[in-house]
């Protein structure tokens, strides 16, 4: 049987592959998926750390405000 391109029922072209091409295509697809996931993870990780830094700063400001209020009430 010859390796020929075929068109599926939904109109997509599926090029013929040699038996050796299928594993390489799978490896390529998995590598692309892992790269994509790694990129998304890095982005989310960066966003989470930025939010944590922002929350830490806000907590420091809140702590300073509470301490200032406590100092003011003690002096009055």
Backbone as a ProteinNet text record, in pm:
[ID]
protein_1_A
[PRIMARY]
XXXXXXXXXXXXXXXXXXXXXXXXXXXXXXXXXXXXXXXXXXXXXXXXXXXXXXXXXXXXXXXXXXXXXXXXXXXX
[TERTIARY]
84	0	88.5	55.8	133.4	99.4	196.8	169.8	115.5	-11.3	-72.9	-137.9	-136.5	-210.3	-357.6	-429.6	-572.8	-646.4	-771	-856.7	-961.7	-973.9	-1071.3	-1210.9	-1309.9	-1450	-1475.9	-1400.6	-1421.5	-1340.6	-1273.6	-1204.4	-1060.3	-1005.3	-866	-774	-663.7	-564.3	-470.9	-452.6	-361.8	-252.6	-132.4	-24.5	19.4	62.2	111.8	238.6	255.2	373.8	438.5	567.9	639.2	623.4	650.5	639.2	733.2	844.5	941.1	899.7	806.2	763.9	671.3	588.4	489.3	553.4	654.4	716.9	779.1	838.6	900	793.9	680.1	570	518	507.5	461.8	560.6	687.6	791.6	784.2	767.6	758.1	636.1	522.3	399.7	414.5	474.7	495.6	592.6	699	795	727.7	644.2	572.6	477.6	408.4	317.2	393	505.9	585.3	641.6	686.6	735.4	623.5	505.4	390.1	352.8	348.7	316.7	422.6	548.5	657.7	645.6	614.2	597.6	481.1	369.4	252.5	282.7	352.6	387.8	477.7	574	663.7	586.7	493	412.1	327.5	260.1	176.6	261.5	375.9	466.5	511	545.3	585.5	470.6	350.2	233.7	205.9	219.6	195.6	297.8	425.2	527.4	506.2	461.4	432.7	318.5	214.8	101.4	145.8	231.1	279.9	361.8	446.1	523.7	430.8	326.3	229.7	157.3	118.3	50.2	143.3	269.4	366	382.6	389.3	400.9	276.7	159.8	35.7	27	74.6	75.5	171.5	287.2	382.9	320.6	249.8	183.5	73.6	-1.9	-107.7	-48.5	59.8	126.3	177	236.6	286	170.7	59.4	-57	-115.1	-124	-175.8	-82.8	48	145	135.2	119.9	107.7	-20.7	-128.4	-254.6	-241.3	-174.4	-154.8	-66.7	37.1	124.8	48.8	-36.1	-115.9	-215.9	-276.7	-376.1	-308.8	-186.2	-113.6	-69.3	-37	11.7	-104.4	-225.1	-341.5	-401.2
-117.9	0	124.3	221.4	344.2	438.6	522.2	629.7	747.9	778.1	890.2	983	1112.8	1207.9	1172.6	1200	1174.3	1292.8	1307.7	1412.6	1344.4	1387.5	1327	1378.2	1317.7	1355.1	1501.5	1557.2	1697.6	1794.2	1742	1827	1857.6	1801.2	1825.6	1733.9	1790.6	1714.2	1645.7	1516.9	1438.4	1384.1	1444.8	1398.9	1257.7	1186.2	1050.5	1056.2	958.6	951.8	816.1	817.3	690.7	637.8	511.4	450.8	519.5	573.8	640.1	781.8	840.7	978.1	990.4	889.6	897.2	921	843.5	870.3	1009.2	1053.8	1186.4	1295.4	1276.5	1372.5	1376.7	1260.1	1253.8	1324	1299	1364	1515	1558.9	1702.6	1762.6	1694.4	1744.7	1751.7	1648.2	1646.5	1756.6	1776	1883.3	2020.2	2042.2	2169.7	2188.8	2082.1	2089.3	2122.8	2055.5	2081.4	2222.8	2270.9	2409.2	2507.6	2481.4	2567.5	2568.3	2450.1	2441.1	2509.8	2493.3	2557.1	2709	2759.5	2903.7	2956.2	2884.1	2925.8	2919.4	2815	2801	2916.2	2952.5	3063.1	3193.3	3215.4	3337.9	3341.9	3232.1	3226.7	3240.9	3176.5	3184.6	3328.9	3398.7	3538.5	3623.1	3598.7	3673.7	3645.8	3520	3483.8	3552.4	3549.9	3614.9	3765.7	3826	3969.5	3999.5	3917.6	3936.5	3916.5	3818.6	3795.6	3914.6	3970.8	4089.4	4206.5	4222.5	4329.5	4310.2	4186.9	4160.1	4183.8	4147.3	4168.7	4318.3	4396.5	4541.6	4598	4552.5	4601.3	4561.4	4440.3	4398.5	4482.8	4514.7	4602	4738.6	4793.2	4922.2	4914.6	4805.7	4787.5	4775.8	4700.2	4684.6	4819.8	4899.4	5031	5121.3	5113.4	5195	5156.2	5027.1	4979.6	5022.2	5009.5	5048.9	5199.5	5277.9	5423.2	5456.9	5388.3	5411.3	5372.6	5262.9	5217.3	5316.7	5367.8	5465.5	5595	5636.7	5758.9	5742.7	5626.1	5605.4	5592.7	5542.9	5533.8	5671.9	5758.6	5891	5982.9	5949.2	6033.1	5990.3
0	0	0	-84.1	-93.2	20.5	55.1	150	71.6	90.1	20.5	120.9	85.9	167	160	267.1	264.2	325.7	286.5	341	426	552	642.4	610.5	673	650.5	683.5	778.8	816	729.5	625.2	530.4	563.2	669.8	705.8	625.7	580.1	506.1	603.7	585.7	668.7	578.6	584.2	496.3	533	432.6	455.1	537.9	626	709.9	694.5	699.3	707.3	848.6	866.5	999.6	1098	1050.7	1138.7	1173.4	1098.5	1123.7	1244.2	1268.7	1375.9	1512.9	1551.4	1682.4	1689.4	1579.1	1578	1592	1527.8	1539.1	1682.4	1746.8	1885.2	1977.7	1956.1	2037.8	2019.8	1897.4	1869.4	1938.3	1930.8	1993.9	2146	2204.5	2350.3	2391.2	2314.7	2344.9	2340.2	2238	2227.7	2344.5	2383.6	2497.8	2626.3	2647.7	2768	2768.6	2653.6	2645	2677	2624.1	2648.2	2796.4	2856.5	2999.3	3084.6	3047.5	3121.3	3114.8	2998.1	2980.1	3063.4	3060.1	3138.7	3288	3331.4	3472.2	3516.4	3433.8	3466.7	3480.4	3390.1	3394.4	3521.5	3551.7	3671.6	3796.3	3797.8	3911.7	3935.8	3829.2	3839.7	3895	3846.5	3894.1	4041.3	4083.4	4223.6	4313.6	4275.4	4357.1	4363.7	4254.9	4256	4352.2	4350.4	4442	4586.9	4610.8	4746.8	4796.5	4709.6	4747	4778.4	4697	4719.3	4852.9	4881.7	5008.8	5127	5114.5	5222	5249	5141.4	5157.6	5225.7	5184.6	5245.8	5393.7	5426.7	5566.7	5649.3	5590.9	5660.8	5688.3	5587.5	5604.5	5710.5	5710.4	5810	5950.1	5961.6	6090.5	6141.8	6052.2	6092.4	6133.4	6063.1	6095.7	6231.4	6258.9	6388.1	6500.5	6476.6	6579.5	6606	6500	6516.4	6592.9	6565	6635.3	6780.6	6808.1	6945.9	7022	6955.6	7019.8	7048.3	6957.6	6976.4	7090.7	7101	7206.4	7342.8	7348.6	7474.7	7522.6	7429.3	7467.2	7504.4	7466.8	7502.3	7628.2
[MASK]
++++++++++++++++++++++++++++++++++++++++++++++++++++++++++++++++++++++++++++

